[in-house]
Amino acid sequence: MNNIFYNFLNFVNLKIFNHKLIKHIFFIFKRYLSKLFYDNQSNKIINVEAVNNVIQILQAKAEYEGQTIPLSVRVAWYSGENGDGNPIAMYYDMTDDKGRFVRISKEEQNWQLVSQTPAPLFVRYNQTAQVEPDRNYEQEIFDKFLQLTNVKDEQSKILLKVFR
């Protein structure tokens, strides 16, 4: 367990199978604690009261001793180490079984698949894996997309193409 922290709710930052995960202490971490006890204590089942006591302590530590860390769901902006508040990259959570993110860099004008992000992202239980991005696409793919919209005049289509 790396750390516990607070963000209106109590969270724990875990590293499981080489993946960093942020989990809500009460809901999912409760089951994880039960599994850890079962696996490490010769298949014994932990007392529910003991689990609840551990959860209470962890929640109190997160709330009163832990950092307050802003969390994002699926997409997070990262401002870098300079602390000026200007985002230099965006991270998009692929929510795949490999724990990958798409890093979109403002400075490099490029994207890449990465396995870690400096900006914490919370994965909700109902998030599904995203399609892996591909650099091989037709040059006029955006024009084909615009044909599917209700934007008809060419001036508005050009405006949509260059809008940031």
C-alpha positions in Angstrom: 0.0 0.0 0.0 1.6 3.3 -1.1 -0.6 5.8 0.7 -4.0 6.7 1.9 -5.6 10.0 1.1 -8.7 12.1 1.2 -10.8 13.7 -1.5 -14.3 14.1 0.0 -14.2 10.3 0.4 -11.4 8.2 1.6 -9.1 6.4 -0.9 -6.1 4.1 -0.9 -3.4 4.0 -3.6 -2.5 0.4 -4.2 0.0 -1.4 -6.4 -1.4 -4.8 -7.5 0.2 -7.0 -10.2 2.4 -4.1 -11.3 -0.6 -1.7 -11.8 -1.3 1.3 -9.6 -4.9 1.4 -8.6 -6.9 4.0 -6.6 -9.7 2.4 -4.7 -12.4 3.7 -2.3 -11.4 2.4 1.1 -14.9 1.2 2.2 -16.4 -0.4 -0.9 -13.7 -2.3 -2.8 -10.8 -2.3 -0.4 -12.9 -4.1 2.2 -13.1 -7.1 -0.1 -9.4 -6.8 -0.9 -8.5 -6.9 2.8 -10.6 -10.0 3.3 -8.8 -11.7 0.3 -5.3 -10.7 1.7 -6.1 -12.3 5.1 -7.5 -15.4 3.5 -4.5 -15.9 1.2 -1.9 -15.2 3.9 -3.5 -17.0 6.8 -3.9 -20.6 5.5 -7.4 -20.0 4.0 -8.9 -18.6 7.2 -11.7 -16.2 7.0 -11.4 -12.8 8.8 -13.9 -11.7 11.3 -16.3 -9.0 9.8 -15.8 -6.8 12.9 -12.0 -6.9 12.5 -12.3 -5.8 8.8 -14.7 -3.0 9.8 -12.2 -1.9 12.5 -9.4 -1.8 10.0 -11.5 0.2 7.6 -12.5 2.7 10.3 -8.8 3.2 11.2 -7.8 3.6 7.5 -10.6 6.1 6.9 -9.7 8.1 9.9 -6.0 8.2 8.9 -7.0 9.2 5.4 -9.2 12.0 6.6 -7.1 13.4 9.4 -3.5 12.5 8.5 -3.5 11.9 4.7 -3.1 14.4 1.9 -6.0 15.9 0.1 -5.4 14.9 -3.5 -7.6 16.0 -6.4 -8.8 13.0 -8.4 -10.0 12.7 -11.9 -12.2 10.1 -13.6 -11.0 8.9 -17.0 -9.2 12.1 -18.0 -6.6 14.2 -16.0 -4.6 17.3 -16.8 -1.0 17.4 -15.6 0.8 20.7 -15.1 4.3 19.3 -14.5 6.8 20.0 -11.8 7.1 23.7 -12.4 3.8 24.3 -10.6 2.7 27.3 -12.8 -0.7 25.6 -13.3 -0.4 25.5 -17.1 -1.2 21.9 -18.2 1.6 20.3 -20.3 -0.1 17.0 -20.9 -3.4 15.2 -20.7 -3.8 11.6 -19.6 -6.7 9.4 -20.8 -7.3 6.2 -18.9 -7.7 3.3 -21.3 -9.2 1.2 -18.5 -7.7 -1.9 -20.1 -6.2 -5.0 -18.4 -2.7 -3.7 -19.1 -3.3 -0.5 -17.0 -2.4 1.8 -19.9 -3.0 5.5 -20.4 -2.8 7.8 -23.5 -0.5 10.7 -22.8 -1.3 13.7 -25.0 1.5 16.2 -24.9 1.0 19.9 -25.6 4.7 20.5 -26.1 5.4 17.5 -28.3 2.2 17.8 -30.2 1.9 14.1 -30.0 0.4 11.2 -28.1 1.8 7.9 -26.8 0.6 4.9 -24.7 2.2 4.9 -21.3 1.9 2.6 -18.3 1.9 5.3 -15.5 0.6 8.7 -15.0 1.7 11.4 -12.5 -1.9 12.6 -12.2 -4.1 10.3 -10.1 -7.1 8.8 -11.9 -9.9 7.0 -10.2 -11.4 4.1 -12.1 -15.2 3.7 -11.5 -16.7 0.2 -11.4 -18.7 0.8 -14.6 -15.9 2.0 -16.8 -15.1 -0.2 -19.8 -11.9 -0.6 -21.7 -11.4 1.8 -24.5 -10.3 1.0 -28.1 -6.6 1.3 -28.6 -5.7 4.4 -30.6 -4.1 3.9 -34.0 -1.9 6.3 -36.0 -2.8 4.6 -39.3 -5.9 6.3 -40.6 -7.1 8.0 -43.7 -6.0 11.7 -44.2 -9.6 12.8 -44.8 -11.2 10.9 -41.9 -12.3 14.1 -40.2 -14.0 15.3 -43.3 -15.9 12.0 -43.4 -16.9 12.5 -39.8 -18.1 16.0 -40.6 -20.4 14.6 -43.3 -22.2 12.8 -40.6 -23.0 15.9 -38.6 -25.6 18.6 -39.3 -22.9 21.2 -40.1 -23.5 22.0 -43.7 -21.7 25.2 -44.7 -18.0 25.0 -45.5 -17.1 28.0 -43.4 -18.4 26.3 -40.2 -16.7 23.0 -41.1 -13.3 24.9 -41.4 -14.0 26.5 -38.1 -14.6 23.1 -36.5 -11.4 21.8 -38.0 -9.2 24.4 -36.4 -11.1 24.9 -33.1 -9.0 24.1 -30.1 
